[in-house]
C-alpha cells in the first residue's frame, strides 16, 4: 500500500499553520545498532504522554562500516520495521511523523536505496542528519529532562557509528564535535576472532585514548557530564543509582568497575550473568571505555543519564516546529546557533561576527526588491557572515580561503549539504578577489547559484566594511536607493573614517552587480 509523502510531519517549513495542543506526533531514529520508534501525545511544548514505543535491533552499521554498503538483509528488516511503524501510526491517528538516520545510512553508498524503499513502502521520509545535528537534538532532549540552571554542561552521545561531544548551557550548544568512534564501528575495527575479552579491552582503551577534546573547550569548566545512548542507560541500570530528582547516574568508579567486569566475562556470560540483550552484550564494553575516556577528559566524577536521546529530541523538535507557526524564522535560529557553535570551535571574534551578520541581514531585508533573492538565501548569508573570519584560526594571511575550507568541511544545522558550498563561497568572498570563472567551487556552480553567491557576497562586503575596526561603532544602517547610488545612512558611535575607507574598496562588487555605488551619510552621533 502506498502512502502520501510526509515531509516534516505534514507541515511545510514555510507554512504559517500553527497547531495547538493536544497534539499527537511520532519520531523514528535510525541508528547504527538499532532503530527506535516513539509516538506521543503532547499537552504542552515539553510535556507529553508516550502512546507507543519500539526498538528494532537491526545492526545497519555492521556491513556499512566494513564494506561501505548496507546489507540487503538489513535493508529488508528496516523496511519491514517501518511498515509496522506505519500501521501503528495509522492506528493512533497520527498525522505528523519525522524519521532521522545517522552515520550508518549517511555514510553508506546505498543509503539512498533504503530511504527510497521506506518512502515508497511505508510513506515515511527519512532525513539524513549530520553529527552536529545529532548533538543539537540530544541537547534538546537532555534539556527537557535536566534543569541546566546557569551552569555549563558537557554532553556525550554515543551511537553505533559515532560519538558526539558538546559543551552547552540552557540557551544552546557552545561547542560540538563528532568523532567516528561508535560502539559498532569499534567492535568491527578492533575485534579479532581469537581476542580474549581482557586483550580486547586493553586494545580498546589504547584506541579510545586517542580521543581528544579540542583546546577551545578548556576555556570553560563543565560542572556535570551528561551521557546519552542505550549503552550508558544499561550501565546506569547496572549501577542502580539516581539523583534526588530521579535522574539515573553512574560514578566514574562504578564505570571503571564495570569495565573490569566486562573484560573478564565472555559474550555469553554477559548475557547470562548480567541479563544484557544479545545486541548489547558485545558493544557495551567499547561503549563503556569511550564514556570513561570522555569523563576523564571532562574531569567528571559522575555521569548523569537522563534516558533520552535523538528520538526524543526529534519528537520535541517536530512539536516546536509545528506549534511555533514560524517555520523560516525557526530555521534561521537553528542556523544561527549552529554557526555560532562552529565559530566558537575556532575561537572566532564572536562580537564582530554577530555584528556583521546583523548588518548583512538588515541590508538583505531592506534591499529585497533590488536583489530579488529568496528567503532561504537569508540563512546562507547569515551563516556566511557569522563565519567569514574563522579562517584566521589558521592564519590571518589568506584567511578568506581558510574560511572557505573550514566551512566546506564542517556541518551547520539547518544548512543542507548542497548549500554548504554557497555559505563557504560567500564567506570566502568577503575580501580580496571578486568571484572568477576559475575559482574553486565557484567554477562548478550553475549560473543561478553563481548569481546568488555574488549578490550575497556583495552584501557581506558592505556589512564587513562597516565594522572594519571590529569595534561595533556602526549601530545600524538604513539603505536608501537613488538613481545610480546606494545611500547608507549610519547610526554610529564615534569616528568611522576607517569604515568609510573600507567601503570604497569593498563596495566595488556591489556597484558592479547592481549598478549602484554605495556611499555613507550619518544620523546624529550617539553617545557611548
C-alpha positions as CSV (number, residue, x, y, z in Angstrom):
1,X,0.0,0.0,0.0
2,X,1.4,3.4,-0.9
3,X,1.1,6.4,1.4
4,X,1.3,10.1,0.6
5,X,4.7,11.6,1.4
6,X,5.1,13.4,4.7
7,X,7.9,16.0,4.5
8,X,8.0,17.4,8.0
9,X,5.1,15.7,9.7
10,X,2.6,17.1,7.3
11,X,3.6,20.8,7.7
12,X,5.8,22.6,5.3
13,X,8.6,24.9,6.6
14,X,7.1,27.9,5.0
15,X,3.6,27.2,6.1
16,X,2.0,29.8,8.5
17,X,-0.1,27.0,10.1
18,X,0.2,26.8,13.8
19,X,-1.1,23.8,15.5
20,X,-2.4,23.6,19.1
21,X,-2.5,21.1,21.9
22,X,-3.2,18.3,22.4
23,X,-1.0,17.1,19.5
24,X,-0.1,13.6,18.5
25,X,3.3,13.0,16.8
26,X,5.8,10.2,16.2
27,X,9.6,10.1,15.7
28,X,11.9,7.4,14.4
29,X,15.7,7.3,15.0
30,X,17.5,5.0,12.6
31,X,20.8,4.3,14.4
32,X,23.8,2.1,13.6
33,X,22.9,-0.6,16.1
34,X,19.1,-0.4,16.1
35,X,16.3,1.8,15.1
36,X,13.7,3.2,17.6
37,X,10.1,4.4,17.4
38,X,8.2,6.6,19.7
39,X,4.6,8.0,19.5
40,X,3.4,10.5,21.9
41,X,0.6,13.0,22.7
42,X,1.8,16.4,23.7
43,X,-0.2,18.6,26.1
44,X,2.5,21.4,26.2
45,X,5.7,22.0,24.3
46,X,7.7,19.9,26.7
47,X,5.0,17.7,28.4
48,X,3.8,14.6,26.7
49,X,2.5,11.1,27.3
50,X,4.1,8.2,25.4
51,X,1.5,6.3,23.5
52,X,3.7,3.6,21.9
53,X,7.3,2.8,21.5
54,X,9.5,0.1,19.9
55,X,13.2,-0.8,19.4
56,X,14.2,-3.0,16.4
57,X,17.7,-4.5,16.7
58,X,18.9,-4.2,13.2
59,X,22.7,-3.6,13.1
60,X,22.9,-1.4,9.9
61,X,26.4,-0.3,10.9
62,X,27.9,-3.8,10.7
63,X,28.1,-4.0,6.9
64,X,28.1,-0.2,6.4
65,X,31.3,0.2,8.3
66,X,33.0,-2.9,6.9
67,X,32.0,-2.7,3.2
68,X,30.6,0.8,2.8
69,X,27.2,-0.6,2.0
70,X,24.1,-1.6,3.9
71,X,23.4,-5.3,3.6
72,X,20.3,-6.4,1.7
73,X,19.1,-8.3,4.8
74,X,19.5,-5.2,7.0
75,X,17.6,-3.0,4.4
76,X,14.8,-5.6,4.3
77,X,14.4,-5.8,8.1
78,X,14.4,-2.0,8.3
79,X,11.7,-1.6,5.6
80,X,9.6,-4.3,7.4
81,X,10.0,-2.4,10.7
82,X,9.0,0.9,9.1
83,X,5.9,-0.7,7.7
84,X,5.0,-1.9,11.2
85,X,5.5,1.6,12.5
86,X,3.3,2.9,9.7
87,X,0.4,0.6,10.8
88,X,0.9,1.8,14.4
89,X,1.0,5.4,13.3
90,X,-2.3,5.0,11.4
91,X,-3.9,3.1,14.3
92,X,-3.1,6.0,16.7
93,X,-4.4,8.6,14.2
94,X,-1.0,10.4,13.9
95,X,-0.5,12.8,11.0
96,X,2.9,14.2,11.9
97,X,5.9,11.9,11.7
98,X,9.7,12.6,11.5
99,X,12.4,10.0,10.9
100,X,16.1,10.7,11.0
101,X,19.1,8.5,10.2
102,X,22.6,8.8,11.5
103,X,26.1,7.6,10.5
104,X,25.4,4.1,9.1
105,X,22.9,5.3,6.5
106,X,24.6,8.6,6.0
107,X,28.0,7.0,5.1
108,X,26.8,4.0,3.1
109,X,26.9,4.1,-0.7
110,X,23.4,2.6,-0.9
111,X,21.8,4.6,1.9
112,X,19.6,6.3,-0.8
113,X,18.1,2.9,-1.7
114,X,16.9,2.4,1.9
115,X,15.5,5.9,2.0
116,X,13.6,5.4,-1.3
117,X,12.2,2.0,-0.3
118,X,11.0,3.3,3.1
119,X,9.3,6.2,1.4
120,X,7.7,4.0,-1.3
121,X,6.5,1.2,1.0
122,X,5.8,2.9,4.3
123,X,5.1,6.5,3.2
124,X,7.7,8.0,5.6
125,X,10.6,10.2,4.6
126,X,13.9,9.6,6.3
127,X,16.2,12.6,6.8
128,X,19.9,12.0,6.9
129,X,21.3,14.2,9.7
130,X,24.9,15.2,10.5
131,X,26.7,14.6,13.7
132,X,26.3,18.3,14.6
133,X,22.5,17.9,14.1
134,X,22.6,14.8,16.3
135,X,24.2,16.8,19.0
136,X,21.6,19.5,18.8
137,X,18.8,17.0,19.1
138,X,20.4,15.4,22.1
139,X,20.8,18.8,23.8
140,X,17.1,19.4,23.1
141,X,16.1,16.1,24.7
142,X,18.5,16.5,27.7
143,X,17.3,20.0,28.5
144,X,13.8,18.7,28.8
145,X,14.8,16.2,31.4
146,X,17.5,18.1,33.4
147,X,17.5,21.6,34.8
148,X,20.6,23.2,33.3
149,X,20.4,26.2,35.6
150,X,23.1,28.8,34.9
151,X,25.9,26.2,34.6
152,X,27.8,24.8,31.6
153,X,27.5,21.1,30.8
154,X,29.3,18.6,28.7
155,X,27.1,16.2,26.7
156,X,28.3,13.0,25.2
157,X,26.1,10.9,22.9
158,X,27.5,7.5,21.8
159,X,25.9,5.6,19.0
160,X,27.0,2.7,16.9
161,X,28.9,4.7,14.4
162,X,30.0,7.9,16.1
163,X,30.3,9.8,19.4
164,X,29.2,13.5,19.7
165,X,30.8,15.6,22.4
166,X,29.3,19.0,23.1
167,X,29.6,21.9,25.6
168,X,26.3,23.5,26.3
169,X,24.2,25.6,28.6
170,X,20.4,26.1,28.8
171,X,20.5,28.5,25.9
172,X,22.2,26.3,23.4
173,X,25.4,24.4,22.3
174,X,28.6,26.5,22.6
175,X,30.9,23.9,21.0
176,X,30.4,20.5,19.5
177,X,32.4,17.8,17.6
178,X,31.6,14.4,16.1
179,X,34.1,11.6,16.2
180,X,33.9,8.3,14.2
181,X,34.3,6.2,17.3
182,X,30.9,4.5,17.8
183,X,30.5,1.2,19.6
184,X,29.7,-0.9,16.5
185,X,32.4,0.7,14.5
186,X,35.0,0.0,17.2
187,X,33.7,-3.6,17.5
188,X,34.2,-4.1,13.8
189,X,37.5,-2.4,13.5
190,X,39.3,-3.8,16.6
191,X,37.9,-7.2,17.4
192,X,39.7,-10.4,16.3
193,X,38.5,-14.0,16.3
194,X,41.0,-15.1,18.9
195,X,40.9,-12.0,21.1
196,X,40.2,-12.6,24.8
197,X,37.9,-10.0,26.4
198,X,40.8,-8.6,28.5
199,X,43.1,-8.2,25.5
200,X,40.3,-6.6,23.5
201,X,39.6,-4.2,26.4
202,X,43.2,-3.1,26.5
203,X,43.2,-2.5,22.8
204,X,40.0,-0.5,23.1
205,X,41.4,1.6,25.9
206,X,44.5,2.5,23.9
207,X,42.4,3.4,20.9
208,X,40.0,5.5,22.9
209,X,42.9,7.4,24.4
210,X,43.4,9.0,21.1
211,X,40.1,10.8,21.6
212,X,40.8,14.5,22.3
213,X,38.6,17.4,23.2
214,X,39.9,20.4,21.3
215,X,41.6,23.2,23.3
216,X,38.6,25.6,22.8
217,X,36.5,23.7,25.3
218,X,39.1,24.2,28.0
219,X,38.1,27.9,28.2
220,X,35.0,26.6,30.2
221,X,34.7,24.3,33.1
222,X,31.7,22.0,32.9
223,X,30.2,21.2,36.3
224,X,28.5,18.0,35.2
225,X,28.7,15.4,32.4
226,X,25.5,14.1,30.7
227,X,25.6,10.9,28.7
228,X,23.0,9.5,26.3
229,X,22.7,6.3,24.3
230,X,21.4,2.8,25.0
231,X,24.7,1.6,26.4
232,X,25.1,4.2,29.1
233,X,21.4,3.6,30.1
234,X,22.3,-0.1,30.5
235,X,25.4,0.8,32.5
236,X,23.4,3.1,34.8
237,X,20.8,0.4,35.4
238,X,23.5,-2.0,36.5
239,X,24.9,0.7,38.9
240,X,21.4,1.3,40.3
241,X,22.0,5.0,41.4
242,X,19.7,8.0,41.0
243,X,19.8,11.7,42.0
244,X,17.1,13.2,44.2
245,X,15.2,14.3,41.0
246,X,15.1,10.8,39.7
247,X,17.7,11.1,37.0
248,X,19.9,8.0,37.0
249,X,23.7,8.4,37.4
250,X,26.8,6.3,37.4
251,X,30.1,7.3,39.1
252,X,33.4,7.1,37.4
253,X,34.5,4.5,39.9
254,X,31.4,2.4,39.1
255,X,32.1,2.7,35.4
256,X,35.7,1.6,35.9
257,X,34.5,-1.4,37.9
258,X,32.0,-2.3,35.1
259,X,34.8,-2.2,32.5
260,X,36.9,-4.6,34.6
261,X,34.0,-6.9,35.0
262,X,33.1,-6.9,31.2
263,X,36.8,-7.5,30.5
264,X,36.6,-10.8,32.5
265,X,33.3,-12.0,31.1
266,X,32.7,-13.6,27.7
267,X,29.9,-12.5,25.4
268,X,27.6,-15.4,26.6
269,X,28.5,-14.6,30.3
270,X,27.5,-11.0,29.9
271,X,24.1,-12.2,28.7
272,X,23.6,-15.0,31.3
273,X,25.0,-13.3,34.4
274,X,24.2,-9.6,33.7
275,X,21.0,-10.0,31.8
276,X,22.2,-8.0,28.8
277,X,20.4,-8.3,25.4
278,X,22.4,-10.1,22.7
279,X,22.8,-6.9,20.6
280,X,24.0,-5.1,23.7
281,X,26.4,-7.6,25.3
282,X,29.1,-7.2,22.6
283,X,29.1,-3.4,22.2
284,X,28.8,-2.4,25.9
285,X,32.5,-2.8,26.5
286,X,33.6,-0.5,23.7
287,X,30.9,2.0,24.8
288,X,31.9,1.9,28.5
289,X,35.6,2.6,27.6
290,X,34.6,5.6,25.3
291,X,32.4,7.0,28.0
292,X,35.2,6.6,30.6
293,X,37.6,8.4,28.3
294,X,35.2,11.4,27.9
295,X,34.6,11.5,31.7
296,X,38.4,11.6,32.1
297,X,38.8,14.5,29.6
298,X,35.9,16.4,31.3
299,X,37.2,15.8,34.8
300,X,33.9,14.4,35.9
301,X,33.4,12.1,38.9
302,X,30.0,11.1,37.9
303,X,27.8,10.8,34.8
304,X,24.1,11.8,34.6
305,X,22.0,9.6,32.4
306,X,18.7,11.3,31.5
307,X,17.4,8.3,29.5
308,X,16.6,10.4,26.4
309,X,18.4,10.8,23.1
310,X,18.0,11.5,19.4
311,X,14.4,10.1,19.1
312,X,13.1,12.3,22.0
313,X,15.0,15.3,20.6
314,X,13.4,14.7,17.2
315,X,10.0,14.5,18.8
316,X,10.4,17.7,20.7
317,X,11.9,19.4,17.7
318,X,9.0,18.4,15.5
319,X,6.5,19.7,18.0
320,X,8.3,23.0,18.3
321,X,8.2,23.4,14.6
322,X,4.5,22.5,14.3
323,X,3.4,24.8,17.1
324,X,5.7,27.8,16.7
325,X,4.0,28.9,13.4
326,X,7.3,30.4,12.3
327,X,9.0,27.8,10.1
328,X,11.5,30.0,8.4
329,X,12.4,32.1,11.4
330,X,12.8,28.9,13.4
331,X,15.1,27.5,10.8
332,X,17.2,30.7,10.9
333,X,17.5,30.4,14.6
334,X,18.9,26.9,14.2
335,X,21.3,28.1,11.5
336,X,22.4,31.0,13.8
337,X,23.0,28.7,16.8
338,X,24.8,26.1,14.6
339,X,27.1,28.7,13.0
340,X,28.0,30.2,16.4
341,X,28.9,26.7,17.7
342,X,31.2,26.2,14.7
343,X,32.8,29.6,15.1
344,X,33.5,29.1,18.8
345,X,35.3,25.9,17.9
346,X,37.8,28.1,16.0
347,X,37.9,30.8,18.7
348,X,36.5,33.4,16.3
349,X,35.8,37.1,17.1
350,X,32.2,36.5,18.1
351,X,31.2,40.1,18.6
352,X,32.4,41.0,15.2
353,X,30.8,38.0,13.5
354,X,27.5,38.7,15.2
355,X,27.6,42.4,14.3
356,X,28.5,41.9,10.7
357,X,25.7,39.2,10.4
358,X,23.2,41.6,11.9
359,X,24.2,44.4,9.4
360,X,24.2,42.0,6.5
361,X,20.7,40.5,7.1
362,X,19.4,44.1,7.7
363,X,20.7,45.1,4.2
364,X,19.2,41.9,2.8
365,X,15.8,42.8,4.1
366,X,15.9,46.4,3.1
367,X,17.1,45.7,-0.4
368,X,14.8,42.7,-1.2
369,X,13.3,44.5,-4.2
370,X,16.8,45.1,-5.6
371,X,18.4,41.7,-5.2
372,X,15.2,39.5,-5.6
373,X,16.7,36.6,-3.7
374,X,14.6,34.0,-1.9
375,X,14.1,33.9,1.8
376,X,16.3,30.8,2.3
377,X,19.2,32.8,0.9
378,X,19.0,34.9,4.0
379,X,20.1,31.9,6.0
380,X,23.1,31.3,3.7
381,X,24.1,35.0,4.2
382,X,23.6,34.7,7.9
383,X,25.9,31.7,8.2
384,X,28.5,33.1,5.8
385,X,28.5,36.5,7.7
386,X,28.9,34.9,11.1
387,X,31.7,32.7,9.9
388,X,33.5,34.9,7.4
389,X,36.6,35.3,9.6
390,X,37.0,31.8,11.1
391,X,39.9,31.1,8.8
392,X,42.0,33.4,11.0
393,X,42.3,30.4,13.3
394,X,44.7,29.0,10.8
395,X,46.4,32.2,9.6
396,X,45.4,35.9,9.0
397,X,47.1,35.7,5.6
398,X,44.6,34.2,3.1
399,X,42.1,33.7,5.9
400,X,39.2,34.2,3.5
401,X,40.4,30.9,1.7
402,X,40.9,29.2,5.1
403,X,37.3,30.2,6.0
404,X,36.1,28.5,2.8
405,X,37.9,25.3,3.7
406,X,36.8,25.1,7.3
407,X,33.1,25.8,6.4
408,X,33.1,23.4,3.5
409,X,34.4,20.6,5.6
410,X,32.1,21.3,8.6
411,X,28.4,20.9,9.3
412,X,25.9,23.6,10.1
413,X,22.4,22.5,11.3
414,X,19.8,24.0,9.1
415,X,22.1,24.2,6.1
416,X,21.7,21.4,3.6
417,X,24.8,19.7,2.3
418,X,24.3,21.1,-1.2
419,X,24.0,24.6,0.3
420,X,27.2,24.5,2.3
421,X,29.4,25.4,-0.8
422,X,27.4,28.6,-1.1
423,X,28.0,29.5,2.5
424,X,31.7,28.7,2.1
425,X,32.0,30.9,-1.0
426,X,30.0,33.8,0.5
427,X,32.5,33.8,3.4
428,X,35.4,33.4,1.0
429,X,34.4,36.5,-1.0
430,X,34.1,38.8,2.0
431,X,37.6,40.2,1.0
432,X,40.2,40.3,-1.7
433,X,39.4,38.9,-5.2
434,X,35.9,39.0,-6.6
435,X,34.4,35.8,-8.0
436,X,36.1,34.5,-11.1
437,X,35.5,31.7,-13.6
438,X,38.4,29.6,-12.5
439,X,37.9,29.8,-8.7
440,X,37.5,26.6,-6.7
441,X,33.8,25.6,-6.1
442,X,32.6,28.7,-8.0
443,X,33.6,27.3,-11.3
444,X,31.4,24.2,-10.8
445,X,28.3,26.1,-10.0
446,X,25.3,26.8,-12.1
447,X,24.8,30.3,-13.4
448,X,21.9,30.8,-10.9
449,X,24.0,29.7,-7.9
450,X,26.9,31.9,-9.0
451,X,24.5,34.9,-9.1
452,X,23.3,34.0,-5.6
453,X,26.9,33.9,-4.3
454,X,27.8,37.2,-5.9
455,X,24.8,39.1,-4.6
456,X,25.2,37.7,-1.1
457,X,28.9,38.4,-1.1
458,X,28.3,42.0,-2.2
459,X,26.0,42.5,0.8
460,X,28.5,40.9,3.1
461,X,31.4,43.1,1.9
462,X,29.4,46.2,2.7
463,X,28.5,44.9,6.2
464,X,32.0,43.8,6.9
465,X,33.4,47.2,5.8
466,X,31.1,48.9,8.4
467,X,32.9,47.1,11.2
468,X,36.4,47.4,9.8
469,X,37.9,48.0,13.3
470,X,35.9,45.3,15.0
471,X,34.6,47.9,17.5
472,X,30.9,47.9,16.5
473,X,30.8,51.6,16.2
474,X,28.1,51.5,13.5
475,X,24.9,50.6,15.4
476,X,22.6,50.2,12.5
477,X,22.3,51.1,8.8
478,X,19.4,52.4,6.7
479,X,19.7,51.8,3.0
480,X,18.2,54.3,0.6
481,X,18.1,53.8,-3.2
482,X,18.9,56.7,-5.6
483,X,19.2,56.8,-9.3
484,X,22.8,55.4,-9.5
485,X,23.8,55.3,-5.9
486,X,23.1,53.5,-2.7
487,X,23.0,55.7,0.4
488,X,23.9,54.0,3.6
489,X,22.7,56.2,6.5
490,X,24.6,55.1,9.6
491,X,23.7,55.4,13.3
492,X,27.2,55.4,14.9
493,X,29.2,55.9,18.0
494,X,32.4,57.8,17.3
495,X,34.5,58.2,14.2
496,X,34.1,55.7,11.3
497,X,36.8,57.1,9.0
498,X,38.3,53.6,8.6
499,X,34.9,52.1,7.8
500,X,34.3,54.7,5.1
501,X,37.7,53.9,3.6
502,X,37.0,50.2,3.6
503,X,33.6,50.8,1.9
504,X,35.3,52.4,-1.1
505,X,37.2,49.2,-1.8
506,X,34.6,46.6,-0.6
507,X,31.7,48.4,-2.2
508,X,33.0,47.8,-5.7
509,X,31.5,44.3,-6.0
510,X,28.0,45.7,-5.1
511,X,28.4,48.5,-7.6
512,X,29.4,46.1,-10.4
513,X,26.5,43.7,-9.7
514,X,23.7,46.2,-9.0
515,X,24.9,49.3,-10.8
516,X,24.7,51.4,-7.7
517,X,27.7,52.9,-5.9
518,X,27.4,52.8,-2.1
519,X,28.2,55.9,-0.1
520,X,27.8,56.9,3.6
521,X,25.8,59.6,5.3
522,X,25.1,59.9,9.0
523,X,22.3,60.1,11.6
524,X,23.1,62.1,14.7
525,X,26.1,60.6,16.5
526,X,25.2,58.5,19.5
527,X,26.8,58.8,23.0
528,X,28.9,55.8,24.1
